[in-house]
Amino acid sequence: MIARAKVFAERMTTRRSVRMFSADPIPREVLELALHAAGSAPSGANFQPWKFVVVQDPELKREIRVAAEEEEKVNYSGRMPEDWLRALAPLQTDWRKEFLEIAPALIVVFKQEYGVNDGRKIHHYYVNESVGIACGFLLAALHEAGLAALTHTPSPMGFLREILGRPENEKPFLLIPVGFPADDCVVPDIMRKSNDEIMIWR
């Protein structure tokens, strides 16, 4: 038990967010298996209030990039408060999001705020918590498969529902570019908090 936990912990500590992707394609079965793992996450009342849209079409990826950059330009030029911009500075990010076109797949995660059955609304419980857990499962599965990913949250994200033609009960939750790191990929030199900083034993 300890050995398995150690292997998993060590494996996950090597996961890093990547913004420099190769355009090399990903086997569809690998994505399907990762999404299958995500769909096994626990959820409020087992309603599984998520939908995963895999975007590989170049035109759709281009449309998403253009819309995301329009919102990000506004964010970086005044919508974001100064303390937020200072917090982002070490990551060296800006409004340009070329990775949205280069990455071979974009997984757009939608949260279903309510279900629909025979025209009747069905209330969903703990939606954000449930979808957040599913995204954690997805990121772990992608990493275990040898893929790189980025949790991208352009704000606001309403354009994703429009571009992808999703119904009114679904709202964008997370945009995850997925692929292999580019040969010249670099990532910010950041440190994670120590166990003593994140764990409390009583």
Buried (B, 14 or more C-beta within 10 A) or exposed (E): EEEEEEEEEEEEEEBBBBBBBBEEEBEEEBBEBBBEBBBEBEBBEEBBBBBBBBBBEEEBBEBBBBBBBEBBBBBBEEEBEEEEEEEBEEEEBEBBBEBBBBBBBBBBBBBBBBBEEEEEEBEBEBBEEBBBBBBEBBBBBBBBBEBBBBEBEBEEBEBBBEBBEBEEBBBBBBBBBBBBBBEEBEEEEEEEEEEEEEEEEE
